[in-house]
Amino acid sequence: MPGVIRVQRFDKWGYIMQVGVTLGFSNLRDDMTDAQMFRAEAQLALRVEEFGFDTVWAVEHHFDNYSMCTDNIQFLAWVAARTDRVRLGTAAVILPWHDPLRVAEKMIMLDILSEGRALFGMGRGLSRKEYASLGVDMGESRERFDEAAAMILGALETGVISGDGPFYSQPEVELRPRPESSFADRVYCVAGSPESVVSAVAAKGRLLAFITGPVEDDMANFLAYREQYEAAHGTEAPPIAVTLNLYCHDDGELARERASGYVPRFFYSNVEHYEMAGEHFTGIGGYDRHDERARQLRELGLENAAARYAGAALVGTPDDVLATLAHVRDVLGRFELQLVPCFGGMPVEQADASLELLAREVLPVAKKFD
């Protein structure tokens, strides 16, 4: 039986620590309004629990059909009211765009309403359009992130927030309701550059990575995180959380045919939203790594870069997906897995069927890894 073969082949892993689903709310379709697309994809969050996944994550983005979730904490509160078990993660709250006090208050409320299921993921953002429209200087992002992160994490532990930094002057005040439990092991940091790795380690956060090419390309960052984490905290770094696009179907050829449209379309929307090949990163403090990647993208060419991006996705039959995950395991070691099921104009019905198939054929194997 195929299911037995899969278990025999992969039951020795012990590497995937948890499996979750990340919702991005992109609307790259001409036949649905933003509201229709948002409501349709929101229903996938409820299926995440039904299918047996561990976590559901929501991004934060503004002003673009590339991704349309302007308040992921608010969305996760909606999910919390409709679920009982699945954990709820922000992927991520972009700290430089927010008042740290309000972020801490909202995360505490989400955690109380969900009875301890909240996971706090934070990042500093990469889109010039979003920074400009929100009235924040992108060149201040690193300093704003570090200052806000320290304030928020302190408040989530103590229930008291204060700050005397240059960006967030905050008289000491007690937050009510008080936090009910510690977030110490529930903090994630998006880290795609050496500077972000330093911040993730300082926050004692789990590294959250959005994979855009072969996982080998990010190993220098991952190894730096592990080494710095152990040096700073005297213990092994927690598993890295990798986020991968997913399209799973019993017919492998059909899966690859459909994905050949969805994945590149989503890639090009990424390139446009972030201006990934632009020269504007030059001279912006804290974005040296992104400036280097933009230069590499211009040299490689968008078509070749799109092919590399597509090659990192989990596409094909359940066995194909398991084979790709085996490669990630061999390169990365222990990891958490987050799946992006709906992207590039994919109909939500196809995303739902893909998730259901993966849950039925792959997730039971992954659960054996614990």
C-alpha positions as CSV (number, residue, x, y, z in Angstrom):
1,M,0.0,0.0,0.0
2,P,1.4,3.5,-0.9
3,G,0.6,4.8,2.6
4,V,2.6,2.0,4.2
5,I,5.5,2.6,1.9
6,R,5.6,6.3,2.8
7,V,5.6,5.5,6.6
8,Q,8.4,3.0,6.2
9,R,10.5,5.4,4.2
10,F,10.1,8.4,6.4
11,D,9.3,7.2,9.9
12,K,13.0,7.7,10.9
13,W,12.9,11.4,10.4
14,G,12.0,12.9,13.8
15,Y,12.7,16.3,12.3
16,I,9.4,18.2,11.6
17,M,8.4,19.6,14.9
18,Q,5.0,21.1,13.8
19,V,3.1,21.8,10.6
20,G,1.1,24.9,10.0
21,V,-0.6,26.9,7.3
22,T,0.1,30.5,6.3
23,L,-2.6,32.7,4.7
24,G,-1.4,35.6,2.5
25,F,-4.7,36.9,1.1
26,S,-3.5,37.8,-2.3
27,N,-6.0,38.7,-5.0
28,L,-4.5,38.1,-8.4
29,R,-7.8,37.2,-9.9
30,D,-10.1,39.4,-12.1
31,D,-13.3,37.5,-11.3
32,M,-13.4,38.2,-7.5
33,T,-13.6,41.4,-5.4
34,D,-11.1,41.8,-2.6
35,A,-13.9,41.2,-0.1
36,Q,-14.9,38.0,-1.9
37,M,-11.4,36.7,-2.0
38,F,-10.7,37.6,1.6
39,R,-13.8,35.8,2.9
40,A,-13.1,32.8,0.8
41,E,-9.5,32.4,2.0
42,A,-10.5,33.1,5.6
43,Q,-12.5,29.9,5.5
44,L,-9.2,28.0,4.9
45,A,-8.2,28.9,8.4
46,L,-11.1,27.0,9.8
47,R,-10.2,24.0,7.6
48,V,-6.7,24.0,9.1
49,E,-8.0,22.8,12.4
50,E,-10.4,20.4,10.8
51,F,-7.6,18.8,8.8
52,G,-5.4,18.4,11.9
53,F,-2.7,21.0,11.3
54,D,-1.0,22.5,14.3
55,T,-0.9,26.2,13.5
56,V,-2.5,28.9,11.3
57,W,-0.6,32.0,10.5
58,A,-1.6,35.3,8.9
59,V,0.7,37.9,7.3
60,E,0.5,41.7,7.5
61,H,0.4,43.7,4.3
62,H,-1.1,46.9,3.0
63,F,-2.1,48.8,-0.2
64,D,-1.6,46.0,-2.7
65,N,-3.4,43.0,-4.2
66,Y,-0.1,41.1,-3.6
67,S,-1.3,40.5,-0.1
68,M,-4.2,42.1,1.8
69,C,-4.3,41.4,5.5
70,T,-4.0,44.8,7.2
71,D,-4.4,43.5,10.8
72,N,-3.4,39.9,11.4
73,I,-4.2,40.0,15.1
74,Q,-7.7,41.0,14.4
75,F,-8.1,38.2,11.9
76,L,-6.7,35.6,14.3
77,A,-9.2,36.7,16.9
78,W,-11.9,35.8,14.4
79,V,-10.2,32.4,13.9
80,A,-9.9,31.9,17.6
81,A,-13.7,32.3,18.1
82,R,-14.3,29.6,15.5
83,T,-11.7,27.0,16.6
84,D,-10.7,25.1,19.7
85,R,-7.2,23.7,19.3
86,V,-5.1,25.2,16.5
87,R,-2.5,27.7,17.5
88,L,-2.6,31.2,16.1
89,G,0.5,33.0,14.7
90,T,1.3,36.4,13.3
91,A,3.6,36.1,10.3
92,A,4.3,38.8,11.1
93,V,3.4,42.0,12.9
94,I,5.7,44.6,11.2
95,L,6.8,46.4,14.3
96,P,8.1,49.7,12.8
97,W,4.5,50.4,11.6
98,H,2.9,50.2,15.1
99,D,2.7,51.6,18.5
100,P,4.4,49.0,20.8
101,L,1.9,49.5,23.5
102,R,-1.0,48.7,21.2
103,V,0.7,45.6,19.8
104,A,1.3,44.3,23.4
105,E,-2.3,44.9,24.4
106,K,-3.7,43.2,21.3
107,M,-1.5,40.2,21.7
108,I,-2.5,39.8,25.3
109,M,-6.1,39.9,24.4
110,L,-5.7,37.4,21.6
111,D,-3.9,35.0,24.0
112,I,-6.6,35.4,26.6
113,L,-9.5,34.9,24.1
114,S,-7.8,31.9,22.6
115,E,-6.8,30.4,26.0
116,G,-3.1,30.5,25.4
117,R,-2.9,29.6,21.7
118,A,-1.3,32.8,20.4
119,L,2.2,32.8,18.7
120,F,3.8,36.2,18.3
121,G,5.8,36.6,15.1
122,M,7.4,39.9,14.3
123,G,9.3,41.5,11.4
124,R,10.5,44.8,10.1
125,G,9.1,44.9,6.5
126,L,10.7,45.4,3.1
127,S,8.3,47.3,0.9
128,R,9.1,50.9,0.2
129,K,5.5,51.6,-0.8
130,E,4.1,50.4,2.5
131,Y,6.6,52.4,4.5
132,A,6.0,55.6,2.5
133,S,2.2,55.3,2.7
134,L,2.3,54.6,6.4
135,G,4.5,57.6,6.9
136,V,7.5,55.8,8.4
137,D,11.1,56.3,7.3
138,M,12.3,53.0,6.0
139,G,15.9,53.9,7.0
140,E,14.8,53.8,10.6
141,S,13.3,50.3,10.4
142,R,16.1,48.4,12.2
143,E,16.3,50.8,15.1
144,R,12.5,51.0,15.4
145,F,12.2,47.2,15.3
146,D,14.8,46.6,18.0
147,E,13.3,49.3,20.3
148,A,9.7,48.2,19.8
149,A,10.6,44.5,20.2
150,A,12.2,44.9,23.6
151,M,9.3,47.0,24.9
152,I,6.6,44.5,23.6
153,L,8.4,41.3,24.8
154,G,8.9,42.9,28.2
155,A,5.3,43.8,28.4
156,L,4.1,40.3,27.4
157,E,6.1,38.9,30.3
158,T,5.5,41.4,33.0
159,G,2.2,43.2,32.0
160,V,4.1,46.5,32.3
161,I,5.4,48.6,29.4
162,S,7.8,51.5,29.3
163,G,10.3,53.0,26.9
164,D,12.7,55.9,26.8
165,G,14.1,55.4,23.3
166,P,14.2,57.9,20.5
167,F,11.2,56.5,18.7
168,Y,8.8,55.2,21.4
169,S,8.8,57.4,24.5
170,Q,6.4,55.5,26.8
171,P,5.8,56.3,30.5
172,E,5.6,53.1,32.5
173,V,2.1,51.8,32.6
174,E,0.5,48.5,33.7
175,L,-1.5,46.8,30.9
176,R,-5.0,45.4,31.7
177,P,-6.0,42.8,31.2
178,R,-2.7,41.4,32.4
179,P,-1.0,38.6,30.4
180,E,-2.1,35.2,31.6
181,S,1.0,33.2,30.6
182,S,4.5,33.6,29.4
183,F,5.3,34.1,25.7
184,A,8.9,33.0,26.3
185,D,8.7,30.0,23.9
186,R,6.1,31.6,21.5
187,V,8.1,34.3,19.8
188,Y,9.1,34.2,16.1
189,C,11.2,36.7,14.1
190,V,11.4,37.0,10.3
191,A,15.1,37.1,9.6
192,G,16.4,37.3,6.0
193,S,19.5,39.2,6.6
194,P,22.5,39.1,9.1
195,E,21.1,42.2,10.9
196,S,17.8,40.5,11.4
197,V,19.5,37.4,12.7
198,V,21.1,39.5,15.4
199,S,17.7,40.9,16.3
200,A,16.1,37.5,16.4
201,V,18.7,36.1,18.7
202,A,18.5,39.2,21.0
203,A,14.7,38.6,21.2
204,K,15.3,34.9,21.9
205,G,12.9,34.3,19.0
206,R,12.5,31.4,16.6
207,L,13.7,32.2,13.2
208,L,10.9,32.5,10.6
209,A,12.0,32.1,7.0
210,F,10.1,32.6,3.8
211,I,12.0,30.3,1.3
212,T,12.4,31.9,-2.2
213,G,14.9,29.5,-3.7
214,P,16.9,26.3,-2.8
215,V,17.1,26.0,0.9
216,E,20.9,25.8,0.6
217,D,20.9,29.5,-0.3
218,D,19.8,30.4,3.2
219,M,22.1,28.1,5.1
220,A,24.6,30.8,5.9
221,N,21.9,32.8,7.6
222,F,20.5,29.7,9.4
223,L,23.9,28.6,10.7
224,A,24.7,32.1,11.9
225,Y,21.4,32.1,13.8
226,R,22.2,28.8,15.5
227,E,25.7,29.8,16.4
228,Q,24.7,33.2,17.8
229,Y,21.7,31.8,19.6
230,E,23.8,29.1,21.4
231,A,26.5,31.7,22.3
232,A,24.0,34.2,23.6
233,H,21.7,31.9,25.5
234,G,23.8,28.8,26.3
235,T,21.3,26.4,24.7
236,E,20.6,24.9,21.3
237,A,18.6,27.1,19.0
238,P,15.0,26.1,18.4
239,P,14.0,24.6,15.1
240,I,13.9,27.1,12.2
241,A,10.4,27.6,10.8
242,V,10.4,27.4,7.0
243,T,7.5,28.7,4.8
244,L,6.9,27.0,1.5
245,N,4.3,27.3,-1.2
246,L,2.2,24.2,-1.7
247,Y,0.1,22.6,-4.4
248,C,-0.6,18.9,-3.9
249,H,-2.7,16.7,-6.2
250,D,-3.0,13.0,-6.8
251,D,-2.2,13.7,-10.5
252,G,1.4,14.9,-10.4
253,E,1.4,16.2,-14.0
254,L,-1.7,18.2,-13.4
255,A,-0.2,19.6,-10.2
256,R,2.9,20.7,-12.0
257,E,0.9,22.1,-14.9
258,R,-1.3,24.3,-12.6
259,A,1.6,25.3,-10.4
260,S,3.6,26.4,-13.4
261,G,1.0,29.2,-13.7
262,Y,0.4,30.0,-10.1
263,V,3.9,30.0,-8.7
264,P,5.6,32.3,-11.3
265,R,2.6,34.7,-11.1
266,F,3.0,34.9,-7.4
267,F,6.8,35.4,-7.8
268,Y,6.3,38.3,-10.1
269,S,3.8,39.9,-7.7
270,N,6.5,39.6,-5.0
271,V,9.1,41.3,-7.3
272,E,6.7,44.1,-8.0
273,H,5.5,44.7,-4.4
274,Y,9.0,44.7,-2.9
275,E,10.8,46.2,-5.9
276,M,13.1,43.2,-5.5
277,A,15.3,44.1,-8.5
278,G,15.4,47.8,-7.6
279,E,18.5,49.9,-6.7
280,H,16.7,51.8,-4.0
281,F,18.0,49.5,-1.2
282,T,21.5,51.1,-1.7
283,G,22.2,53.4,1.2
284,I,19.2,52.4,3.3
285,G,20.5,51.4,6.7
286,G,19.9,47.8,7.6
287,Y,19.1,46.6,4.0
288,D,22.6,45.8,2.8
289,R,21.7,42.1,2.3
290,H,18.6,43.0,0.3
291,D,20.7,45.4,-1.9
292,E,23.0,42.5,-2.6
293,R,20.1,40.2,-3.5
294,A,18.6,42.9,-5.7
295,R,21.9,43.1,-7.6
296,Q,22.1,39.3,-7.9
297,L,18.5,39.2,-9.2
298,R,19.3,41.8,-11.9
299,E,22.3,39.7,-13.0
300,L,20.4,36.4,-12.9
301,G,17.4,37.7,-14.7
302,L,13.7,37.5,-13.6
303,E,13.0,34.4,-15.7
304,N,15.8,32.4,-14.2
305,A,14.9,33.7,-10.7
306,A,11.3,32.7,-11.2
307,A,12.4,29.2,-12.0
308,R,14.5,29.0,-8.9
309,Y,11.6,30.2,-6.8
310,A,9.3,27.6,-8.4
311,G,11.8,24.9,-7.7
312,A,11.6,25.5,-4.0
313,A,7.8,24.9,-3.9
314,L,6.1,21.7,-2.6
315,V,4.4,20.6,-5.9
316,G,3.1,17.3,-7.0
317,T,1.8,14.1,-5.5
318,P,2.0,13.4,-1.8
319,D,5.1,11.3,-2.5
320,D,6.7,14.2,-4.5
321,V,6.0,16.5,-1.5
322,L,7.6,14.0,0.9
323,A,10.6,13.8,-1.3
324,T,11.1,17.6,-1.3
325,L,10.7,17.7,2.5
326,A,13.3,14.9,2.8
327,H,15.7,17.2,0.9
328,V,14.9,20.1,3.2
329,R,15.4,17.8,6.2
330,D,18.8,16.6,4.9
331,V,20.0,20.2,4.4
332,L,18.4,21.9,7.4
333,G,18.0,19.3,10.1
334,R,15.1,19.8,12.5
335,F,12.5,22.4,11.3
336,E,9.0,23.6,11.6
337,L,6.9,23.6,8.4
338,Q,4.5,26.3,7.3
339,L,2.6,25.8,4.1
340,V,1.2,28.6,1.9
341,P,-1.8,26.9,0.2
342,C,-3.3,29.7,-1.9
343,F,-1.3,32.1,-4.1
344,G,-0.8,33.3,-7.6
345,G,-4.6,33.4,-8.5
346,M,-5.2,29.9,-7.4
347,P,-8.9,29.2,-6.8
348,V,-9.6,28.7,-3.1
349,E,-11.4,25.4,-4.0
350,Q,-8.1,24.0,-5.4
351,A,-6.2,25.2,-2.4
352,D,-8.7,23.5,-0.1
353,A,-8.4,20.2,-2.0
354,S,-4.6,20.5,-1.9
355,L,-4.5,21.0,1.8
356,E,-7.0,18.1,2.4
357,L,-4.9,15.7,0.4
358,L,-1.7,16.7,2.1
359,A,-3.4,16.4,5.5
360,R,-4.7,12.9,4.6
361,E,-1.5,11.5,2.9
362,V,1.4,13.5,4.3
363,L,0.4,14.9,7.7
364,P,0.1,11.5,9.4
365,V,3.7,10.8,8.4
366,A,4.8,14.2,9.6
367,K,3.1,13.6,12.9
368,K,5.2,10.5,13.4
369,F,8.3,12.8,13.3
370,D,7.5,14.3,16.8
